[in-house]
Amino acid sequence: MDVSALALAVAPRSPASARMKGPIAIVDIGSNSVRLVTYEAVTRTPAILHNEKSICGIGRNMVTTHRLHAAGIEMALGALSRFRLLADSFGIRHRLAVATAAARDATNGPEFIAAAQAAWGSPIRVLSGEEEARVAAEGVLAGIPDAAGLAGDLGGGSLDMVTLSGGATGAAMTLPFGPLRLMDAARHDPERARAIVDSGLKDLDVLPQLRGRAFYAVGGTWRALARVDMDREAYPLHVLHHYTIPAARALKLCRALSGLSRKTLDKIGVISRRRAEALPYGAVVLERLLLATGLKEVVISAYGLREGLLHGSLLREERDKDPLLEFSAAANQRMSRAPAHADELFAWSQPLFEDEPAACRRLRRAAFEFSDIGWRRHPDDRALGSFEEVLTAPFAGASHRDRAVLATTVFHRYRGDDDLPLGRGAHDLLTAEDQNLARRMGLVARLGFALSGCAIGELAHYPFKLTPGRLFLQVPANRRAMVSDPVPKRLSALAAAFGRKGEISLL
């Protein structure tokens, strides 16, 4: 069953996404946690209305008992009852719920699912290992559309992997290497855990073919590992999605974490104590996987199974939309004074960016859609406040470098050619070329707002003309009054960013 068909099968009361109106609630019952996420709509970039989890550990001690943990079951049923009341309070009609490895493999799994359905009040689908892997991989593609390599979702009970290439999923694999199950099987011995993982990986013929590609890591344990790496590296941007760790550094970190005692792990401030127990075994799995494959880097995906279910419920034309541009367009529509002005800025500035690569053209469009989001802020906060808002906004489809370019562009839109203050989470992510691109885009937006006052239809009266030494702003004689201060100053700053002198040319 493909992911889109699965998404509809999980929610038999819900019609195709084209007719799904209003919010949607998704419940994920894992081996370690039970989570509810509610989204405001079934769209390419929906906002999250509510997100909470309960660490229940239903898969604890499953290797030795073959049964779900009794205390964990009680906690999970209590959480599901709460989630049902929340969904009812939000008035959510569309509800999807899935259970994964622990409920699938335990001898008392069917009994638990019956009780869970009664608590949740709607059907719960128990995913097969391949379904779980493919849905999580679909989530990776929803957040990183150009992902190529291997997606791996590490839950409490299983490791589910799918190869990725060309925006599509390939071979799917599932192994019983979730930290709860692995620590039980290894009797809390990391060296024994290494041998177990190596034994399971050695027969997977597809793994050696992945050498030199990326590994897209999904799951709370690996996000915790990334937080530790961020802290150790003093990384300037605290955004986990698309955070990238070179393989050599990831291996060193995994070896270090796998050898730490629980007491030491509890003292690591950037991870929760509930994650600390599982972290050494998640580190063992990642270490052995990197060694078995020769993958070049670990890319953290904040998108996984829940996002995969949502993404799979969309029609194809909706799934194929660019998540960054969808988010920036929605932000522009919601927050700008005149949303159509962003399109006018884009068209008006085109002569200055004629030879830009497609990737830069995409960033320029997104940057202009973000260019008026700060107009309601206090003037003293517009530049840095808007910079921070864009830098950490919950959009997908963008690397950390892309985020820094967009945020720095918005800074220059409000502060002109002033240098971005040090320590603002962007300097170390941008090359000199990136900084120059952001400055140029920000200064052209700054000039555009000075000329037009954000009035629709005004910018088209003032075309640019670029020569080897000059940047001309052409102005009709009957609009001469529009180029009083601050236009000449802003034109001069923009021209300097292009290595030219600015000049106003009256037509």
ABEGO torsion letter per residue (X at the ends): XBAAAAAAAABAABBBAAABBEBBBBBBBBAABBBBBBBABBBABBBBABBBBBBAGAABGAAAAGBBBAAAAAAAAAAAAAAAAAAAAAGBABBBBBBBAAAAABAAAAAAAAAAAAAAGBBBBBBBAAAAAAAAAAAAAAABAABBEBBBBBBAABBBBBBBBGGBBBBBBBBBABAAAAAAAAGGBAAAAAAAAAAAAAABAAAAAABGBBBBBBEAAAAAAAAAAAAAAGBABBBABGBBBBAAAAAAAAAAAAABBAAAAAABAABBAAAAAAAAAAAAAAAAAAAAAGBABBBBBABBAAAAAAAAABBAAAAABBAAAAAAAAAAAAABABAAAAAAAAAAAAAAAAABBAAAAAAAAAAAAAAAAAAABBAAAAAAAAAAAAAABBBBGBBAAAAAAAAAAAAAAAAEABBBBBGAGAAAABBAAAAAAAAAAAAAAAAAAAAAGGBBGAAAABBBBBBAABBBBBBBAAAAAAABOAAAAAAAAAAAAAGBBBBBBBX
